[in-house]
Structures are given as C-alpha cells and as structure tokens.
C-alpha cells in the first residue's frame, strides 16, 4: 500500500478487514512511506484471524503498536521484515501459532534472544540483524531452538556475536552472513572467531553450507 493522504491509516485498515472477511490465506502487508515518517497502527483483527496460513509483515514506516494478543491457529509460515520487535512479541508468536512451521526474521531489531521452544517450528531464518550504533558493544544474539531442523543465518549482521545454545535436532544449516559495523583492526579475527563458534555448535548436522561451500 502506497499512500500519502491523511486518511491512509484508515485506508489500510479497510483493506486488512476486507482480506479477513474474504478468508484470505496468504497475505503480504508492506507499508512503503516515501519522504516522511508515518505512524501506522495495525488493526488488532490481523493478530487473531484464523484464516491466514502464510503471512508477511514488511514495514518501511514507524510501526507503533503495543504487544498484540496473537492467535494464529492455522498459520504455517510467518515472515517479519524491517520491524522493531521485543522478546515479548517473539514469545507471544511462538506460544500462539500452534502449527507454525517456518519463521523468518529479516532486518529486525529489539531482541537479544530467539527462544524457539515450539515443536511445530522446523525452519528458522535469521537475516540482516541491526542495532543502533551506540549499543554495538552490548549486542549478542542467543538462539535456543531445540526442535528446528533447518537454520539459515544470512546477509549483513551488525552485532557482536551469535551464540547457538540448543539446536540438537538440527539437520541442515546455511551460514551465509557478513559481520558489519565494527571498524577496528581486529574485525577479521572477530568474524573468524564467531564463525568457528557456530561451526563447533553445528558439527552434528548432516549438511552445512558456508557461503557457496557445502559440507556433507
């Protein structure tokens, strides 16, 4: 939805309700705001609709909403892009999407731990994480996902370290990322240290891809 009128918010809400009333199964919401900051609040009906099976939330505006009451009973694939989400939102999603199989977090921020305890989630994609420059030194992401079978870590990562805790069921892993945001001379050594730590925690997987390399 591309809009520049003062009633753009209401226009967007009408489209969301229209999609829900029509029992749309696959929905992509992309808010593209050009030239100025826009406040857009998502209709709470979006978070409790049982019609969705595949949902993508892609926000290029300021996304203002309290932690929603989520109940996506039939959702199997969720992609969240360019949003600031905290631990509570992630826990809410994991706890209230009983058949979710694939979770994609792309260019998001606001959290420091991915605790994916759900038995249904088998595919996790963690892509393009970023944080404000003034808190770079504190930024460590922990991933605890004991039941996932596939893990992808890709694209630019503006953070200090990625720690894999429990990924004991993992069968496939794809590491295709670059660590950015640190301008000191030890950057290369830090990248190598993080990659070594990831590989050690993935030594049990059947297929490991690093960039264009593949180890079976």
C-alpha positions in Angstrom: 0.0 0.0 0.0 1.5 3.3 -1.1 -0.2 6.4 0.3 0.4 10.0 1.2 -3.0 11.2 2.4 -4.0 11.9 5.9 -6.6 9.1 5.9 -4.0 6.5 4.7 -4.2 4.7 8.1 -8.0 4.1 7.7 -7.5 3.1 4.1 -5.1 0.4 5.2 -7.4 -0.8 7.9 -10.2 -1.3 5.5 -8.0 -3.4 3.2 -7.0 -5.6 6.1 -10.6 -6.2 7.2 -11.6 -6.9 3.7 -8.9 -9.6 3.4 -10.0 -11.2 6.7 -13.7 -11.1 5.7 -12.8 -12.9 2.5 -10.8 -15.5 4.4 -7.6 -14.8 2.6 -4.9 -17.4 3.3 -1.8 -15.7 2.0 -1.3 -12.1 2.9 1.7 -9.7 2.4 1.5 -6.4 4.2 4.1 -3.9 3.0 3.9 -0.2 4.2 6.1 1.9 2.0 6.4 5.5 3.2 8.4 7.9 1.0 9.9 11.2 2.2 8.4 11.4 5.7 7.7 9.4 8.8 4.2 7.9 9.1 2.6 6.3 12.1 0.6 3.2 11.2 -1.1 1.0 13.7 -2.2 -2.4 12.7 -5.8 -3.5 13.2 -5.9 -6.0 16.1 -8.1 -8.2 14.0 -5.0 -9.1 12.0 -3.4 -10.8 15.0 -6.4 -13.0 15.9 -7.5 -14.1 12.5 -7.5 -17.9 11.9 -7.8 -17.7 8.1 -4.1 -17.0 7.4 -1.7 -19.8 6.5 1.1 -17.6 5.1 1.7 -14.1 6.4 4.4 -11.5 5.6 4.7 -8.2 7.6 7.1 -5.9 5.8 7.3 -2.4 7.3 9.2 0.6 6.0 7.4 3.1 8.3 7.3 3.6 12.0 5.4 0.7 13.3 3.5 1.7 16.5 1.5 -1.0 18.4 1.5 -2.5 21.9 2.3 -6.1 22.2 -0.7 -7.7 20.4 -2.8 -10.6 21.6 -1.8 -13.1 19.0 -3.9 -16.2 18.0 -2.9 -17.5 14.5 -4.3 -21.0 14.7 -3.7 -22.0 11.1 -0.5 -20.0 10.3 2.2 -22.2 8.8 4.7 -19.6 7.5 5.5 -16.1 9.0 8.0 -13.6 7.7 8.6 -10.4 9.7 10.7 -7.8 8.0 12.1 -4.3 9.0 10.3 -4.2 12.3 11.4 -3.4 15.9 10.2 -6.4 17.9 11.0 -7.3 21.5 11.2 -10.5 23.5 7.6 -10.4 24.5 6.4 -10.3 20.9 8.6 -13.2 19.9 7.4 -15.3 22.8 3.8 -14.4 22.0 4.2 -15.5 18.4 5.9 -18.8 19.4 3.2 -19.6 22.0 0.2 -18.8 19.9 0.9 -20.3 16.5 0.4 -24.0 17.1 1.1 -25.2 13.6 3.8 -22.7 12.5 6.5 -24.4 10.5 8.7 -21.6 9.2 9.7 -18.4 10.9 11.7 -15.7 9.1 13.1 -12.6 10.9 14.7 -10.2 8.4 16.3 -6.8 9.2 14.6 -6.7 12.6 15.9 -5.4 15.9 14.9 -5.0 19.6 15.5 -8.6 20.8 18.6 -10.4 22.1 17.4 -13.9 22.3 15.4 -16.2 20.0 13.9 -18.9 22.2 12.0 -21.1 19.8 10.6 -23.9 22.0 7.7 -24.8 19.8 7.7 -28.3 18.5 6.0 -27.3 15.2 8.6 -24.8 14.1 11.1 -26.6 11.9 12.6 -23.9 9.8 14.3 -20.7 11.2 15.7 -17.9 9.0 17.7 -15.2 10.8 18.7 -12.4 8.4 20.1 -8.9 8.4 20.1 -8.1 12.1 20.9 -4.5 13.1 21.1 -2.3 16.2 21.7 1.4 16.8 25.4 2.3 16.7 25.5 3.5 20.4 24.9 -0.1 21.7 27.0 -2.2 19.4 29.3 -3.4 22.2 26.4 -5.0 24.0 24.9 -6.8 21.1 24.9 -10.6 21.4 22.1 -12.8 19.9 21.4 -16.1 21.5 19.5 -18.7 19.6 17.8 -21.5 21.5 15.8 -23.7 19.2 15.9 -27.4 20.2 13.3 -28.7 17.7 14.2 -26.9 14.5 15.5 -29.0 11.6 16.8 -26.2 9.3 18.6 -23.0 10.3 19.7 -20.2 7.9 21.8 -17.2 9.1 22.3 -14.8 6.2 23.1 -11.4 4.9 24.6 -8.4 6.9 24.9 -8.8 10.7 25.5 -5.6 12.7 26.2 -7.3 16.0 29.0 -8.6 18.3 28.3 -12.3 18.4 25.8 -15.0 17.6 25.6 -17.8 20.2 23.9 -21.1 19.4 22.6 -22.7 22.6 20.4 -25.8 22.0 20.0 -26.8 18.3 20.3 -30.5 18.9 17.7 -31.6 16.3 19.2 -29.6 13.5 19.8 -31.4 10.2 20.7 -28.6 7.8 22.4 -25.2 8.4 23.3 -22.4 6.0 25.8 -19.8 7.1 25.9 -17.0 4.5 26.4 -13.8 6.5 28.8 -11.0 7.0 29.6 -9.2 10.2 29.4 -5.4 9.9 29.6 -2.3 12.0 33.0 -2.7 13.7 35.8 -0.7 12.3 38.7 -1.8 14.5 41.6 -3.7 13.0 40.5 -7.0 14.7 37.3 -7.2 12.7 38.5 -10.1 10.6 39.7 -12.1 13.7 36.3 -11.5 15.4 34.4 -12.7 12.3 36.5 -15.8 12.2 36.0 -16.4 16.0 32.3 -16.2 15.6 32.2 -18.5 12.6 34.4 -21.0 14.4 32.0 -21.0 17.4 29.0 -21.5 15.1 30.6 -24.4 13.3 31.5 -26.1 16.5 27.9 -26.0 17.6 26.8 -27.3 14.2 29.2 -30.3 14.0 26.3 -32.7 14.3 24.3 -31.5 11.3 24.1 -33.6 8.2 24.5 -30.7 5.8 26.4 -27.5 6.5 26.7 -24.7 3.9 29.1 -21.8 4.4 28.6 -19.2 1.7 29.0 -21.1 -1.5 30.7 -24.1 0.2 28.8 -27.2 1.2 30.0 -29.9 3.7 28.0 -33.2 3.8 
